[in-house]
Amino acid sequence: MAGWVILTVLVLIALYLVFAYNSLVRLRNEVDNAWRQIDVQLKRRHDLIPNLVEAVKGYMQFERETLTAVVEARSRAISAPTQGARVEAENQLTAGLGRLLAVMENYPQLKSDQNVLQLQEQLTTTENQLAFARQAYNDVVLQLNTRVETFPTNIVANNFGFKAADYFKAAPEEQALPKVDLSLSAPGAPAQRQ
């Protein structure tokens, strides 16, 4: 009878190990797949940027520095050697695009150029899809990291080389809370006294 109990316990342990290992493999593959979805959106963004820069550079002759910064950030993002370096380069590119779009607001001619408007809309759509892909990636990373770090799955993870994945973190300027100045009065409203 003791032999059957020991055999049953060993079978249950073996089944758990198989289940834990397979769940870690599944989550690791989901993390890889989620990163590939981000990659698709980044490629689309990289393809749109040269067209946008080309379309606006005739109008924005005094903004060469902004245009050059965006083009250089795109090059760094494309050629980044590691995932961490790529995330950092992509965050710099996002900041550069934000500056470019803000500067574009100063050029009324751009607001009437259909090509520029279409490219701007495509870029906005891509940024939204990229944000969704980043969220999905971070959700799967959370699941993997939880499994890798919690007992008893962490024993299987450590013995088979499973590691926690890195989150896709937003650029520091995206993480900062926006500053709201309530001391400014609305147009047509009486000025506030100091």
Backbone hydrogen bonds in HBPLUS format (Angstrom, degrees):
<---DONOR---> <-ACCEPTOR-->    atom                        ^
c    i                          cat <-CA-CA->   ^        H-A-AA   ^      H-
h    n   atom  resd res      DA  || num        DHA   H-A  angle D-A-AA Bond
n    s   type  num  typ     dist DA aas  dist angle  dist       angle   num
A0004-TRP N   A0001-MET O   3.13 MM   3  5.26 121.8  2.48  97.7 111.3     1
A0005-VAL N   A0001-MET O   3.18 MM   4  6.52 155.7  2.24 149.5 156.0     2
A0006-ILE N   A0002-ALA O   2.97 MM   4  6.21 164.2  2.00 150.7 154.7     3
A0007-LEU N   A0003-GLY O   2.89 MM   4  6.05 160.7  1.93 145.6 151.6     4
A0008-THR N   A0004-TRP O   2.83 MM   4  5.96 157.0  1.89 146.3 152.6     5
A0009-VAL N   A0005-VAL O   2.93 MM   4  6.17 161.3  1.96 150.6 155.4     6
A0010-LEU N   A0006-ILE O   2.93 MM   4  6.17 160.5  1.97 151.7 156.9     7
A0011-VAL N   A0007-LEU O   2.91 MM   4  6.12 155.6  1.97 147.8 154.6     8
A0012-LEU N   A0008-THR O   2.92 MM   4  6.16 159.6  1.96 150.1 155.7     9
A0013-ILE N   A0009-VAL O   2.93 MM   4  6.16 156.3  1.98 149.0 155.6    10
A0014-ALA N   A0010-LEU O   2.90 MM   4  6.09 159.8  1.94 146.3 152.1    11
A0015-LEU N   A0011-VAL O   2.86 MM   4  6.09 158.3  1.91 149.9 156.0    12
A0016-TYR N   A0012-LEU O   2.91 MM   4  6.12 155.5  1.97 145.2 152.1    13
A0017-LEU N   A0013-ILE O   2.91 MM   4  6.17 160.5  1.95 151.6 156.7    14
A0018-VAL N   A0014-ALA O   2.99 MM   4  6.25 159.5  2.04 150.1 155.2    15
A0019-PHE N   A0015-LEU O   2.91 MM   4  6.13 164.7  1.94 149.7 154.2    16
A0020-ALA N   A0016-TYR O   2.76 MM   4  5.96 169.5  1.77 160.0 162.5    17
A0021-TYR N   A0017-LEU O   2.89 MM   4  5.96 165.4  1.91 148.0 152.5    18
A0022-ASN N   A0018-VAL O   2.93 MM   4  6.05 170.6  1.94 153.1 156.2    19
A0023-SER N   A0019-PHE O   2.91 MM   4  6.08 153.8  1.98 149.4 157.0    20
A0024-LEU N   A0020-ALA O   3.02 MM   4  6.23 151.5  2.10 146.3 153.7    21
A0025-VAL N   A0021-TYR O   2.96 MM   4  6.27 156.8  2.02 152.9 159.6    22
A0026-ARG N   A0022-ASN O   2.92 MM   4  6.11 161.4  1.96 147.1 152.2    23
A0027-LEU N   A0023-SER O   3.00 MM   4  6.19 161.5  2.03 144.6 149.2    24
A0028-ARG N   A0024-LEU O   2.91 MM   4  6.07 158.9  1.95 148.2 154.4    25
A0029-ASN N   A0025-VAL O   2.94 MM   4  6.16 158.2  1.99 150.2 156.1    26
A0030-GLU N   A0026-ARG O   2.91 MM   4  6.18 146.7  2.02 143.9 154.0    27
A0031-VAL N   A0027-LEU O   2.90 MM   4  6.18 151.1  1.98 148.5 155.7    28
A0032-ASP N   A0028-ARG O   3.01 MM   4  6.33 160.5  2.05 147.4 152.4    29
A0033-ASN N   A0029-ASN O   2.86 MM   4  6.08 158.9  1.91 146.7 152.9    30
A0034-ALA N   A0030-GLU O   2.84 MM   4  5.99 158.3  1.88 145.8 152.0    31
A0035-TRP N   A0031-VAL O   2.94 MM   4  6.20 152.9  2.02 148.8 156.1    32
A0036-ARG N   A0032-ASP O   3.03 MM   4  6.32 149.9  2.12 144.1 152.4    33
A0037-GLN N   A0033-ASN O   3.02 MM   4  6.40 141.5  2.17 145.3 156.0    34
A0038-ILE N   A0034-ALA O   3.14 MM   4  6.52 149.2  2.24 143.4 151.1    35
A0039-ASP N   A0035-TRP O   2.84 MM   4  6.14 156.0  1.90 147.5 155.1    36
A0040-VAL N   A0036-ARG O   2.98 MM   4  6.27 146.3  2.10 142.9 150.0    37
A0041-GLN N   A0037-GLN O   3.35 MM   4  6.66 160.3  2.39 143.3 146.9    38
A0042-LEU N   A0038-ILE O   2.85 MM   4  6.15 155.0  1.91 154.6 163.0    39
A0043-LYS N   A0039-ASP O   2.90 MM   4  6.09 156.7  1.96 149.2 154.9    40
A0044-ARG N   A0040-VAL O   3.05 MM   4  6.34 157.5  2.11 144.9 151.0    41
A0045-ARG N   A0041-GLN O   2.93 MM   4  6.19 157.3  1.98 146.0 152.2    42
A0046-HIS N   A0042-LEU O   2.79 MM   4  6.04 160.2  1.83 150.6 156.5    43
A0047-ASP N   A0043-LYS O   2.91 MM   4  6.15 146.5  2.02 146.7 155.6    44
A0048-LEU N   A0044-ARG O   3.04 MM   4  6.31 141.6  2.19 143.9 154.1    45
A0048-LEU N   A0045-ARG O   3.11 MM   3  5.12 124.5  2.43  95.9 110.2    46
A0049-ILE N   A0045-ARG O   3.09 MM   4  6.25 150.8  2.18 155.8 162.4    47
A0052-LEU N   A0048-LEU O   3.01 MM   4  6.27 158.7  2.05 157.4 164.2    48
A0053-VAL N   A0049-ILE O   2.88 MM   4  6.07 170.7  1.88 166.4 168.1    49
A0054-GLU N   A0050-PRO O   2.91 MM   4  5.99 161.7  1.95 145.3 150.8    50
A0055-ALA N   A0051-ASN O   2.94 MM   4  6.07 152.7  2.01 143.3 150.9    51
A0056-VAL N   A0052-LEU O   3.05 MM   4  6.27 146.1  2.17 149.5 157.6    52
A0057-LYS N   A0053-VAL O   2.97 MM   4  5.84 139.4  2.13 150.5 159.4    53
A0059-TYR N   A0056-VAL O   3.02 MM   3  5.41 129.2  2.29 109.2 122.0    54
A0060-MET N   A0056-VAL O   2.97 MM   4  6.06 152.9  2.04 155.8 164.6    55
A0063-GLU N   A0060-MET O   3.12 MM   3  5.29 164.0  2.15 111.0 115.1    56
A0066-THR N   A0063-GLU O   3.10 MM   3  5.48 122.2  2.45 107.9 120.9    57
A0067-LEU N   A0063-GLU O   3.16 MM   4  6.51 164.9  2.18 157.3 161.5    58
A0068-THR N   A0064-ARG O   2.79 MM   4  5.93 163.5  1.81 155.2 160.1    59
A0069-ALA N   A0065-GLU O   2.95 MM   4  6.05 154.7  2.02 141.9 148.9    60
A0070-VAL N   A0066-THR O   3.12 MM   4  6.38 153.3  2.19 146.9 153.1    61
A0071-VAL N   A0067-LEU O   3.06 MM   4  6.33 164.6  2.08 152.1 156.0    62
A0072-GLU N   A0068-THR O   2.88 MM   4  6.04 163.1  1.91 153.7 158.5    63
A0073-ALA N   A0069-ALA O   2.93 MM   4  6.01 155.1  1.99 142.5 149.7    64
A0074-ARG N   A0070-VAL O   2.95 MM   4  6.14 153.7  2.02 147.3 154.3    65
A0075-SER N   A0071-VAL O   3.07 MM   4  6.38 156.6  2.12 145.2 151.1    66
A0076-ARG N   A0072-GLU O   2.99 MM   4  6.28 160.2  2.03 150.5 155.6    67
A0077-ALA N   A0073-ALA O   2.95 MM   4  6.14 154.4  2.01 146.0 153.2    68
A0078-ILE N   A0074-ARG O   2.96 MM   4  6.21 157.9  2.01 152.8 158.3    69
A0079-SER N   A0075-SER O   3.04 MM   4  6.18 155.8  2.10 148.5 154.8    70
A0086-ARG N   A0082-THR O   2.89 MM   4  6.06 148.7  1.99 144.3 153.8    71
A0087-VAL N   A0083-GLN O   2.91 MM   4  6.17 155.6  1.97 150.3 156.0    72
A0088-GLU N   A0084-GLY O   3.12 MM   4  6.39 162.3  2.15 147.3 151.5    73
A0089-ALA N   A0085-ALA O   2.90 MM   4  6.11 160.3  1.93 146.5 152.4    74
A0090-GLU N   A0086-ARG O   2.76 MM   4  5.92 156.9  1.82 151.6 158.1    75
A0091-ASN N   A0087-VAL O   2.95 MM   4  6.17 149.6  2.04 145.2 153.2    76
A0092-GLN N   A0088-GLU O   3.07 MM   4  6.41 149.1  2.17 144.2 152.3    77
A0093-LEU N   A0089-ALA O   2.91 MM   4  6.21 150.9  2.00 144.5 153.2    78
A0094-THR N   A0090-GLU O   2.83 MM   4  6.09 154.2  1.90 147.3 154.2    79
A0095-ALA N   A0091-ASN O   3.04 MM   4  6.29 156.0  2.10 142.9 148.8    80
A0096-GLY N   A0092-GLN O   2.91 MM   4  6.18 157.0  1.97 146.6 153.2    81
A0097-LEU N   A0093-LEU O   2.84 MM   4  6.08 158.5  1.89 153.5 159.0    82
A0098-GLY N   A0094-THR O   2.97 MM   4  6.18 152.1  2.04 143.8 151.7    83
A0099-ARG N   A0095-ALA O   3.02 MM   4  6.36 153.7  2.09 147.6 154.0    84
A0100-LEU N   A0096-GLY O   2.90 MM   4  6.17 158.3  1.95 148.1 154.6    85
A0101-LEU N   A0097-LEU O   2.86 MM   4  6.07 167.6  1.87 155.4 157.8    86
A0102-ALA N   A0098-GLY O   2.98 MM   4  6.13 148.3  2.09 140.5 149.6    87
A0103-VAL N   A0099-ARG O   2.89 MM   4  6.12 158.4  1.93 152.2 157.6    88
A0104-MET N   A0100-LEU O   2.88 MM   4  6.10 149.4  1.98 147.8 157.1    89
A0105-GLU N   A0102-ALA O   3.21 MM   3  5.45 141.5  2.37 100.3 110.4    90
A0106-ASN N   A0103-VAL O   2.93 MM   3  5.57 158.2  1.98 117.9 124.5    91
A0107-TYR N   A0104-MET O   3.09 MM   3  5.52 166.1  2.11 118.0 120.4    92
A0110-LEU N   A0107-TYR O   3.00 MM   3  5.62 137.1  2.19 115.7 125.8    93
A0111-LYS N   A0108-PRO O   3.07 MM   3  5.23 129.1  2.34  99.0 112.3    94
A0112-SER N   A0109-GLN O   3.19 MM   3  5.50 149.6  2.28 103.1 111.8    95
A0113-ASP N   A0110-LEU O   3.25 MM   3  5.10 149.3  2.35  96.6 105.4    96
A0117-LEU N   A0113-ASP O   2.95 MM   4  6.23 163.3  1.97 155.9 161.3    97
A0118-GLN N   A0114-GLN O   2.88 MM   4  6.02 157.8  1.93 147.8 153.4    98
A0119-LEU N   A0115-ASN O   2.97 MM   4  6.19 162.1  2.00 148.4 153.3    99
A0120-GLN N   A0116-VAL O   2.82 MM   4  5.97 157.9  1.87 151.1 157.8   100
A0121-GLU N   A0117-LEU O   2.91 MM   4  6.10 152.8  1.98 143.9 151.2   101
A0122-GLN N   A0118-GLN O   2.92 MM   4  6.18 159.4  1.97 149.5 155.0   102
A0123-LEU N   A0119-LEU O   2.87 MM   4  6.06 155.0  1.93 146.8 154.0   103
A0124-THR N   A0120-GLN O   2.92 MM   4  6.12 154.5  1.99 144.6 151.5   104
A0125-THR N   A0121-GLU O   2.92 MM   4  6.17 161.0  1.96 150.5 155.4   105
A0126-THR N   A0122-GLN O   2.90 MM   4  6.10 157.8  1.95 145.6 152.0   106
A0127-GLU N   A0123-LEU O   2.86 MM   4  6.09 155.5  1.92 147.9 154.6   107
A0128-ASN N   A0124-THR O   2.98 MM   4  6.26 153.3  2.05 147.4 154.3   108
A0129-GLN N   A0125-THR O   2.95 MM   4  6.25 159.0  2.00 150.7 156.4   109
A0130-LEU N   A0126-THR O   2.79 MM   4  5.96 149.5  1.88 146.9 156.4   110
A0131-ALA N   A0127-GLU O   2.92 MM   4  6.13 151.3  2.00 143.2 150.4   111
A0132-PHE N   A0128-ASN O   3.07 MM   4  6.36 156.2  2.12 145.7 151.7   112
A0133-ALA N   A0129-GLN O   2.90 MM   4  6.15 158.7  1.95 146.5 152.6   113
A0134-ARG N   A0130-LEU O   2.86 MM   4  6.08 155.3  1.92 149.6 156.1   114
A0135-GLN N   A0131-ALA O   3.02 MM   4  6.25 156.3  2.08 145.2 151.3   115
A0136-ALA N   A0132-PHE O   2.95 MM   4  6.25 161.1  1.98 152.4 157.3   116
A0137-TYR N   A0133-ALA O   2.90 MM   4  6.07 156.4  1.95 145.8 152.7   117
A0138-ASN N   A0134-ARG O   2.89 MM   4  6.13 167.4  1.91 153.2 156.0   118
A0139-ASP N   A0135-GLN O   2.93 MM   4  6.15 148.0  2.04 146.8 155.8   119
A0140-VAL N   A0136-ALA O   3.14 MM   4  6.42 157.0  2.20 148.1 152.8   120
A0141-VAL N   A0137-TYR O   2.89 MM   4  6.17 157.0  1.94 153.4 161.0   121
A0142-LEU N   A0138-ASN O   2.95 MM   4  6.09 152.8  2.02 141.5 148.2   122
A0143-GLN N   A0139-ASP O   3.20 MM   4  6.55 154.1  2.27 141.7 147.7   123
A0144-LEU N   A0140-VAL O   2.96 MM   4  6.26 167.2  1.98 155.7 158.5   124
A0145-ASN N   A0141-VAL O   2.81 MM   4  5.94 174.5  1.81 158.6 160.6   125
A0146-THR N   A0142-LEU O   2.94 MM   4  6.00 152.6  2.01 145.2 152.6   126
A0147-ARG N   A0143-GLN O   3.08 MM   4  6.34 160.4  2.12 148.6 153.4   127
A0148-VAL N   A0144-LEU O   2.85 MM   4  6.11 160.0  1.89 157.0 163.4   128
A0149-GLU N   A0145-ASN O   3.00 MM   4  5.99 142.3  2.15 140.6 149.3   129
A0150-THR N   A0146-THR O   3.01 MM   4  5.95 129.8  2.27 145.3 155.3   130
A0154-ASN N   A0150-THR O   2.76 MM   4  5.42 142.7  1.89 145.8 153.4   131
A0155-ILE N   A0152-PRO O   3.06 MM   3  5.66 147.1  2.17 113.7 122.0   132
A0157-ALA N   A0153-THR O   2.89 MM   4  6.20 165.2  1.91 156.4 161.2   133
A0158-ASN N   A0154-ASN O   2.86 MM   4  5.93 163.3  1.89 144.6 148.6   134
A0159-ASN N   A0155-ILE O   3.09 MM   4  6.20 157.7  2.14 144.1 150.2   135
A0160-PHE N   A0156-VAL O   3.01 MM   4  6.12 137.2  2.20 148.5 159.0   136
A0162-PHE N   A0157-ALA O   2.87 MM   5  4.70 149.7  1.97 142.2 143.7   137
A0174-GLU N   A0171-ALA O   2.87 MM   3  5.24 136.6  2.06 110.7 123.5   138
A0175-GLN N   A0171-ALA O   3.15 MM   4  6.50 137.0  2.34 147.9 160.4   139
A0175-GLN N   A0172-PRO O   3.13 MM   3  5.07 130.4  2.39  93.9 107.2   140
A0176-ALA N   A0172-PRO O   3.17 MM   4  6.39 134.6  2.38 145.0 155.7   141
A0189-ALA N   A0186-ALA O   2.98 MM   3  5.37 161.6  2.01 132.8 135.4   142
